[in-house]
């Protein structure tokens, strides 16, 4: 979706916390070129409202990642960006792990910002996303650069998925069913994970990955 410079940017706020949405609205309403046309408390509602046409057509979706039960923010991002002429999705979250960042970027997010960003940084990121460019928080860009500098040491998206399920207490058999992989493939991923993290057990792998910010710690 191509936008003219200075044109009004129509926004959809997707977050399950009403207080967060109210705070975002207060910040973004202060920008003369922004118009908040819709809000969504679930990822499913965000997907539906992002498809609106006419006066409620959305240019940029501010998408949280965690909505409790139901669809994840990355899944919603993929569903939104898969459509022709889709709005841009700017992820706005508290999570900065490799697993979350990669999931959002691979889903088609145009940007990734943390919720502690100052208002001026948020406004700039919205305009950047609306213009068709990438908008990454400095910490997120740094993590992606680190992965590029040392690709042999970085866990792949699939390895991060396996490790996340290990953290959740799933056995190799259950992981294989969850990810539609053979148990031999799951074991192979674990061998690679152990080697990259310099550990020799599932517990140590989860601890090391959590400490490095690769996956989320236990809530």
Backbone bond lengths (Angstrom), bond angles and torsions (degrees), N, CA, C in turn:
res aa  C-N    CA-C-N  psi(-1)  N-CA   C-N-CA  omega(-1)  CA-C   N-CA-C  phi
1 X - - - 1.465 - - 1.527 109.07 -
2 X 1.341 117.64 114.60 1.455 122.37 -178.52 1.519 110.29 -89.44
3 X 1.335 116.15 137.07 1.459 120.03 -177.77 1.521 110.36 -122.61
4 X 1.336 115.01 144.44 1.446 120.25 175.85 1.530 109.13 -78.01
5 X 1.353 118.16 140.07 1.465 120.52 177.52 1.528 110.75 -57.49
6 X 1.330 116.30 133.74 1.459 120.91 178.92 1.507 114.78 85.69
7 X 1.337 117.88 -6.05 1.463 120.20 179.58 1.527 109.84 -70.40
8 X 1.333 115.88 155.48 1.455 120.71 178.73 1.527 110.21 -65.79
9 X 1.308 116.31 134.67 1.461 122.37 177.99 1.519 108.23 -100.65
10 X 1.321 116.27 117.23 1.466 121.44 -179.21 1.531 109.41 -90.40
11 X 1.332 115.74 128.30 1.455 121.15 -170.81 1.523 113.33 -115.37
12 X 1.319 114.78 147.06 1.459 123.45 169.45 1.526 107.60 -118.66
13 X 1.328 116.88 124.56 1.461 122.40 179.00 1.520 108.60 -98.50
14 X 1.334 117.40 115.37 1.462 121.94 -178.22 1.519 109.55 -115.84
15 X 1.321 116.40 103.31 1.460 122.22 -179.58 1.527 107.12 -158.44
16 X 1.339 116.74 141.03 1.457 118.49 -176.31 1.522 113.93 -83.36
17 X 1.330 117.46 -3.99 1.462 120.50 179.62 1.534 110.33 -101.89
18 X 1.322 118.71 114.78 1.466 121.25 -179.87 1.521 113.33 -57.47
19 X 1.333 117.32 -36.42 1.466 120.38 -179.92 1.528 110.67 -64.90
20 X 1.334 116.51 -39.35 1.466 120.48 178.41 1.523 110.04 -64.98
21 X 1.328 116.74 -45.02 1.467 119.77 179.30 1.523 110.57 -61.93
22 X 1.324 116.73 -40.44 1.470 120.14 179.13 1.525 110.51 -64.15
23 X 1.324 117.03 -40.05 1.456 120.49 178.39 1.517 112.04 -65.41
24 X 1.331 116.05 -42.06 1.460 119.99 177.84 1.529 110.81 -63.84
25 X 1.319 115.33 -42.47 1.470 119.21 179.62 1.529 110.50 -60.82
26 X 1.329 116.78 -41.92 1.465 120.30 -179.62 1.521 111.07 -62.22
27 X 1.333 115.87 -40.64 1.473 120.18 -179.69 1.522 111.42 -71.03
28 X 1.319 116.59 -46.97 1.463 120.62 -173.07 1.523 113.05 -77.34
29 X 1.334 117.52 -28.37 1.464 120.32 177.14 1.530 111.85 -64.51
30 X 1.338 115.57 -20.52 1.463 119.32 -179.82 1.527 112.28 -75.47
31 X 1.344 117.04 -11.56 1.465 121.39 179.77 1.523 109.65 -90.15
32 X 1.329 118.19 123.50 1.466 120.26 -173.83 1.527 114.66 -65.80
33 X 1.327 117.35 -21.79 1.465 119.61 -177.34 1.528 112.83 -100.70
34 X 1.347 117.48 10.98 1.460 121.31 177.53 1.525 110.35 -109.46
35 X 1.339 115.73 143.71 1.461 121.34 173.67 1.529 107.80 -137.33
36 X 1.323 117.24 119.99 1.461 121.22 177.94 1.521 107.81 -86.39
37 X 1.325 115.92 112.71 1.464 120.50 -173.97 1.523 112.34 -101.61
38 X 1.353 117.80 -13.78 1.469 119.06 -178.93 1.523 110.14 -163.15
39 X 1.335 114.49 158.58 1.458 122.35 173.24 1.522 108.22 -131.46
40 X 1.329 115.90 155.99 1.463 120.54 177.73 1.518 109.02 -143.42
41 X 1.332 115.82 133.84 1.467 120.88 -179.93 1.523 111.99 -97.25
42 X 1.332 117.19 -6.83 1.464 121.51 176.23 1.518 109.33 -133.51
43 X 1.328 115.42 158.62 1.461 119.50 178.23 1.519 110.98 -65.78
44 X 1.341 115.93 -36.69 1.462 119.70 179.18 1.533 110.93 -62.13
45 X 1.337 116.13 -41.85 1.463 119.97 178.60 1.523 110.71 -66.31
46 X 1.314 116.94 -34.55 1.464 120.69 178.45 1.528 110.78 -63.24
47 X 1.322 115.99 -42.59 1.471 120.16 178.66 1.522 110.07 -61.54
48 X 1.312 116.54 -44.02 1.471 121.09 -178.83 1.529 111.33 -64.95
49 X 1.336 116.39 -46.69 1.462 119.78 -175.48 1.521 112.58 -75.12
50 X 1.331 117.13 -23.38 1.465 120.08 176.85 1.519 111.48 -69.13
51 X 1.329 116.71 -16.62 1.459 121.11 179.70 1.522 112.87 -90.48
52 X 1.329 117.27 3.62 1.463 120.87 -177.45 1.521 111.45 -62.35
53 X 1.317 115.88 150.48 1.464 121.73 177.23 1.526 108.04 -122.91
54 X 1.330 116.13 174.69 1.456 120.02 178.92 1.518 112.14 75.27
55 X 1.333 117.85 -146.13 1.470 121.46 -174.50 1.535 113.13 -65.20
56 X 1.324 117.10 -19.79 1.463 120.05 -179.77 1.534 112.13 -101.34
57 X 1.333 116.61 15.66 1.460 120.17 177.19 1.526 109.71 -62.28
58 X 1.325 116.43 138.22 1.460 122.55 -174.73 1.530 110.85 -102.13
59 X 1.323 115.96 137.36 1.461 121.51 175.62 1.531 111.89 -98.59
60 X 1.333 116.19 -40.35 1.467 121.45 -178.47 1.524 109.23 -136.90
61 X 1.323 115.63 132.16 1.461 122.26 174.32 1.523 108.17 -103.53
62 X 1.332 116.84 125.60 1.460 120.94 170.55 1.519 106.76 -92.52
63 X 1.327 115.54 110.10 1.462 121.77 -167.48 1.525 112.18 -112.94
64 X 1.324 116.05 121.77 1.460 120.11 169.50 1.529 107.90 -75.69
65 X 1.338 117.17 164.14 1.464 119.67 178.96 1.519 112.80 -97.61
66 X 1.322 116.77 -35.75 1.464 120.46 -174.26 1.522 110.50 -107.76
67 X 1.334 116.25 120.37 1.460 121.19 -179.47 1.526 112.04 -119.43
68 X 1.317 117.91 18.64 1.454 119.33 -175.85 1.512 109.45 74.29
69 X 1.322 117.26 -132.13 1.461 120.54 179.16 1.528 110.73 -70.98
70 X 1.325 115.42 154.56 1.455 119.43 177.05 1.515 113.00 96.44
71 X 1.314 115.66 -160.15 1.450 123.24 -175.02 1.524 112.09 -64.38
72 X 1.322 115.33 141.58 1.467 122.43 176.50 1.527 108.87 -81.98
73 X 1.330 116.14 156.49 1.455 120.21 -179.44 1.516 113.78 -60.79
74 X 1.334 117.00 -34.93 1.467 119.78 178.34 1.527 110.92 -67.44
75 X 1.333 116.54 -38.19 1.465 120.00 176.65 1.524 110.13 -63.73
76 X 1.323 117.07 -42.79 1.458 120.89 178.46 1.525 110.89 -63.19
77 X 1.325 115.87 -39.71 1.465 120.59 178.16 1.519 110.73 -60.00
78 X 1.336 116.34 -44.91 1.459 120.34 179.29 1.533 111.28 -63.19
79 X 1.332 116.38 -40.52 1.466 120.08 179.91 1.521 111.35 -66.16
80 X 1.320 116.89 -38.13 1.467 121.16 -179.36 1.515 111.24 -70.56
81 X 1.329 116.88 -48.64 1.465 120.84 -173.52 1.525 113.04 -75.09
82 X 1.330 117.68 -11.47 1.465 120.55 -179.93 1.520 112.36 -74.24
83 X 1.325 116.91 -17.71 1.466 120.06 -176.88 1.527 111.67 -83.52
84 X 1.308 115.42 150.83 1.461 121.48 176.61 1.523 109.68 -65.47
85 X 1.326 117.21 133.30 1.461 121.29 178.63 1.510 113.40 67.08
86 X 1.334 116.86 27.04 1.462 121.30 -176.04 1.519 111.77 -68.86
87 X 1.340 116.96 154.39 1.469 119.36 173.95 1.524 110.48 -68.35
88 X 1.314 115.57 162.21 1.463 120.81 174.79 1.521 108.82 -77.73
89 X 1.315 116.55 147.27 1.463 120.77 177.61 1.524 108.96 -114.51
90 X 1.318 115.24 123.28 1.461 122.24 176.07 1.526 107.36 -110.71
91 X 1.317 116.38 111.13 1.462 120.46 179.81 1.523 108.86 -73.38
92 X 1.327 115.56 131.16 1.466 121.76 178.43 1.525 106.75 -129.97
93 X 1.330 116.02 107.57 1.455 120.28 -169.41 1.520 111.40 -146.24
94 X 1.327 115.49 172.48 1.465 120.66 174.99 1.520 110.89 -95.32
95 X 1.338 117.77 -7.02 1.461 121.51 -173.03 1.534 111.85 -98.24
96 X 1.327 115.57 132.54 1.470 119.15 178.99 1.523 111.49 -128.63
97 X 1.341 117.55 31.38 1.455 120.37 178.17 1.527 110.18 -78.53
98 X 1.330 115.52 158.22 1.462 119.76 177.00 1.527 110.94 -58.02
99 X 1.344 116.45 -40.54 1.463 120.29 -177.70 1.525 111.15 -60.56
100 X 1.322 117.11 -44.64 1.466 120.73 -179.42 1.525 111.35 -69.20
101 X 1.325 116.42 -43.76 1.458 120.50 -178.11 1.523 110.91 -62.60
102 X 1.338 117.05 -48.11 1.458 120.47 -178.71 1.528 111.24 -63.72
103 X 1.340 116.82 -40.47 1.459 119.54 179.32 1.524 111.07 -60.77
104 X 1.331 116.59 -42.52 1.467 120.70 -178.81 1.528 111.59 -69.04
105 X 1.325 116.49 -44.93 1.465 120.51 -178.31 1.525 110.50 -64.79
106 X 1.334 116.72 -43.83 1.459 120.00 179.70 1.523 111.70 -68.45
107 X 1.329 117.15 -23.66 1.466 120.79 177.30 1.528 112.12 -77.71
108 X 1.333 116.52 -10.95 1.457 119.59 177.64 1.513 115.82 107.55
109 X 1.341 117.64 12.30 1.465 119.90 178.85 1.525 110.80 -61.46
110 X 1.328 115.86 138.02 1.461 120.80 178.63 1.522 111.34 -84.77
111 X 1.327 116.63 -12.84 1.453 119.49 -179.43 1.510 111.17 -164.91
112 X 1.313 115.92 166.04 1.469 121.32 -177.85 1.509 106.98 -146.44
113 X 1.322 115.92 115.01 1.460 121.52 -175.79 1.520 108.95 -129.37
114 X 1.324 116.29 148.46 1.460 121.18 178.03 1.522 109.84 -93.52
115 X 1.328 116.19 150.61 1.458 121.11 -173.53 1.524 113.79 -68.57
116 X 1.320 117.14 -13.60 1.467 118.29 177.28 1.523 111.98 -89.37
117 X 1.332 117.33 9.21 1.466 120.62 178.43 1.524 109.95 -64.78
118 X 1.328 118.27 141.53 1.470 120.40 176.70 1.525 110.86 -66.33
119 X 1.337 117.59 155.20 1.473 121.26 -176.52 1.527 113.78 -53.18
120 X 1.340 117.00 -40.70 1.464 118.48 -178.28 1.526 112.00 -66.56
121 X 1.336 116.45 -32.62 1.465 119.74 177.53 1.526 110.69 -70.59
122 X 1.324 116.11 -38.82 1.460 120.38 176.91 1.519 111.16 -62.98
123 X 1.322 117.23 -47.01 1.470 121.09 179.75 1.520 110.95 -61.43
124 X 1.332 116.74 -41.75 1.470 120.56 179.31 1.522 110.56 -64.65
125 X 1.339 117.04 -39.41 1.461 120.69 -179.85 1.526 111.04 -65.58
126 X 1.331 116.90 -38.85 1.468 120.88 178.19 1.529 109.76 -62.10
127 X 1.318 116.61 -45.89 1.469 119.90 179.98 1.532 111.07 -65.26
128 X 1.318 116.07 -38.90 1.465 119.98 179.06 1.524 110.42 -63.82
129 X 1.340 116.30 -46.19 1.465 119.77 178.50 1.525 111.17 -62.52
130 X 1.331 116.51 -42.14 1.472 120.65 -178.93 1.525 111.65 -62.67
131 X 1.337 115.77 -29.82 1.473 119.91 -178.81 1.526 112.61 -81.15
132 X 1.340 116.28 -4.41 1.453 119.75 178.19 1.513 114.85 95.97
133 X 1.323 116.15 6.05 1.467 119.73 179.22 1.523 110.78 -102.19
134 X 1.324 115.55 168.84 1.463 120.63 -179.62 1.519 110.61 -85.10
135 X 1.325 115.59 141.37 1.462 121.37 179.72 1.524 108.75 -128.95
136 X 1.324 116.28 102.71 1.456 121.09 -177.71 1.519 110.58 -116.95
137 X 1.328 115.97 136.34 1.460 120.07 172.55 1.526 108.30 -60.34
138 X 1.335 118.56 145.99 1.467 120.69 -179.55 1.525 113.29 -52.37
139 X 1.331 117.35 -41.96 1.469 120.31 -179.19 1.523 111.06 -65.82
140 X 1.325 116.71 -35.96 1.459 121.19 179.24 1.527 110.23 -70.10
141 X 1.323 116.49 -44.56 1.463 120.54 177.58 1.525 110.50 -59.76
142 X 1.329 116.42 -38.83 1.463 120.65 179.55 1.525 110.83 -63.65
143 X 1.318 116.93 -41.44 1.464 120.07 179.92 1.525 110.63 -65.58
144 X 1.315 117.32 -41.08 1.463 120.32 178.69 1.530 111.16 -66.19
145 X 1.321 116.99 -38.31 1.465 120.52 177.34 1.523 110.74 -64.71
146 X 1.320 116.78 -39.61 1.464 120.23 177.87 1.524 110.62 -60.78
147 X 1.329 116.49 -39.75 1.469 119.98 177.88 1.519 111.18 -64.65
148 X 1.320 116.93 -38.03 1.453 120.77 179.95 1.524 111.97 -70.06
149 X 1.334 115.76 -34.45 1.465 119.50 -178.41 1.525 111.84 -72.31
150 X 1.330 116.85 -31.33 1.466 120.07 -177.65 1.531 109.57 -132.03
151 X 1.341 117.79 64.94 1.465 120.30 -176.05 1.523 113.62 -62.68
152 X 1.325 117.56 -30.05 1.466 120.04 -178.46 1.519 111.52 -68.54
153 X 1.331 116.59 -25.37 1.462 120.53 -178.26 1.529 112.53 -95.08
154 X 1.319 117.54 -14.89 1.466 120.99 -176.08 1.521 110.49 -80.56
155 X 1.316 115.89 139.59 1.460 120.03 175.55 1.526 109.39 -73.57
156 X 1.318 115.93 138.13 1.458 120.35 177.85 1.523 109.75 -73.85
157 X 1.314 115.20 168.62 1.471 120.03 177.85 1.527 110.06 -58.01
158 X 1.324 117.76 -44.05 1.464 120.77 -179.33 1.526 111.10 -65.96
159 X 1.328 117.29 -40.43 1.467 120.03 177.61 1.521 111.24 -63.02
160 X 1.308 117.05 -38.04 1.465 120.39 176.95 1.527 110.92 -65.77
161 X 1.329 116.97 -37.70 1.465 120.33 177.67 1.530 110.48 -64.29
162 X 1.340 116.29 -44.03 1.464 120.44 178.05 1.524 110.09 -60.90
163 X 1.316 116.51 -45.27 1.464 120.47 -177.36 1.531 111.30 -66.34
164 X 1.323 116.79 -36.06 1.469 119.90 177.48 1.528 110.20 -62.10
165 X 1.323 117.46 -40.13 1.460 120.93 179.37 1.528 111.48 -72.42
166 X 1.331 116.36 -32.97 1.467 119.81 173.35 1.526 109.23 -61.43
167 X 1.332 115.95 -44.04 1.471 120.06 178.31 1.520 111.16 -59.76
168 X 1.338 116.67 -34.66 1.463 120.92 -179.70 1.524 112.63 -77.45
169 X 1.341 116.73 -0.77 1.454 120.97 175.62 1.516 115.57 89.94
170 X 1.326 118.53 13.01 1.462 120.78 -178.88 1.529 111.19 -78.67
171 X 1.325 115.82 143.37 1.457 121.52 175.31 1.522 109.79 -76.73
172 X 1.330 116.26 168.71 1.469 119.63 177.47 1.529 110.85 -58.94
173 X 1.332 116.10 -37.93 1.457 119.53 -179.66 1.526 111.29 -63.90
174 X 1.326 116.19 -44.57 1.466 119.45 179.85 1.529 111.29 -69.18
175 X 1.330 117.24 -36.04 1.466 120.39 177.09 1.522 109.87 -62.68
176 X 1.334 116.53 -41.71 1.466 120.05 -179.56 1.518 111.17 -61.63
177 X 1.339 116.96 -38.04 1.467 120.22 178.44 1.521 111.29 -72.02
178 X 1.327 116.27 -39.83 1.464 121.03 -178.58 1.531 111.63 -63.51
179 X 1.334 116.09 -40.23 1.464 120.97 -174.95 1.530 113.00 -102.92
180 X 1.353 116.75 3.67 1.465 121.78 179.82 1.532 110.98 57.86
181 X 1.325 114.74 47.09 1.454 122.01 177.95 1.520 109.49 -121.44
182 X 1.324 117.24 158.64 1.459 119.74 172.07 1.524 108.88 -74.54
183 X 1.336 116.84 157.39 1.456 119.53 177.82 1.521 111.20 -64.23
184 X 1.340 116.66 -31.28 1.464 120.01 177.53 1.531 110.92 -64.17
185 X 1.332 115.75 -37.47 1.467 119.59 178.95 1.522 110.48 -68.93
186 X 1.333 116.95 -39.75 1.464 120.72 177.20 1.529 109.68 -60.34
187 X 1.328 116.56 -45.64 1.468 120.43 179.00 1.527 110.97 -61.48
188 X 1.335 116.32 -39.28 1.460 120.10 178.51 1.528 111.18 -63.69
189 X 1.330 116.17 -41.80 1.469 119.65 177.01 1.524 110.76 -61.40
190 X 1.331 116.89 -41.21 1.459 120.05 179.93 1.529 111.47 -64.47
191 X 1.319 116.48 -39.52 1.476 119.66 176.91 1.524 110.41 -59.22
192 X 1.327 116.44 -44.77 1.468 120.57 179.16 1.533 111.21 -65.68
193 X 1.322 116.22 -39.70 1.470 120.80 179.03 1.525 109.92 -61.90
194 X 1.343 116.65 -47.30 1.461 120.32 -179.67 1.532 110.64 -59.30
195 X 1.332 116.15 -42.77 1.470 119.96 -177.80 1.525 110.98 -65.54
196 X 1.330 117.22 -42.27 1.461 120.58 -178.15 1.526 112.01 -69.34
197 X 1.328 115.98 -33.14 1.462 119.60 -177.87 1.529 112.61 -92.53
198 X 1.334 116.47 -9.76 1.460 119.71 -179.93 1.508 113.07 70.43
199 X 1.327 116.70 38.40 1.470 121.43 -178.59 1.525 109.16 -127.27
200 X 1.348 115.79 174.63 1.458 118.80 -178.35 1.526 113.19 -135.62
201 X 1.326 117.26 18.73 1.459 119.63 178.72 1.522 110.77 -153.08
202 X 1.324 115.63 162.32 1.458 120.86 179.15 1.523 110.79 -63.26
203 X 1.328 116.63 -44.73 1.462 120.92 -178.88 1.521 111.25 -61.48
204 X 1.323 116.09 -44.02 1.464 120.39 -179.97 1.523 111.25 -66.87
205 X 1.328 116.28 -35.53 1.468 120.02 179.40 1.521 110.91 -64.71
206 X 1.343 116.13 -44.42 1.470 120.47 178.74 1.523 110.21 -63.25
207 X 1.329 116.84 -43.55 1.462 120.72 -179.27 1.522 110.99 -63.17
208 X 1.332 116.71 -44.75 1.466 120.79 -178.58 1.521 111.03 -66.00
209 X 1.333 117.09 -43.03 1.465 120.53 -178.64 1.518 111.37 -67.07
210 X 1.323 116.62 -38.02 1.461 120.57 177.86 1.522 110.55 -65.35
211 X 1.330 116.14 -44.22 1.456 120.74 -179.87 1.520 112.34 -62.56
212 X 1.324 116.57 -31.96 1.474 120.96 -179.78 1.526 113.12 -87.26
213 X 1.333 116.72 -2.71 1.459 119.50 179.78 1.516 113.26 76.80
214 X 1.335 117.07 25.14 1.457 120.04 179.39 1.531 111.60 -84.43
215 X 1.328 115.58 -35.19 1.460 121.36 175.93 1.524 108.12 -132.87
216 X 1.332 115.96 164.09 1.453 120.26 178.86 1.532 110.44 -74.34
217 X 1.335 115.17 146.58 1.444 119.37 173.30 1.508 110.34 -76.45
218 X 1.295 116.47 175.13 1.459 120.00 178.79 1.532 109.73 -67.35
219 X 1.349 117.55 137.37 1.461 120.57 -179.31 1.518 111.55 -66.58
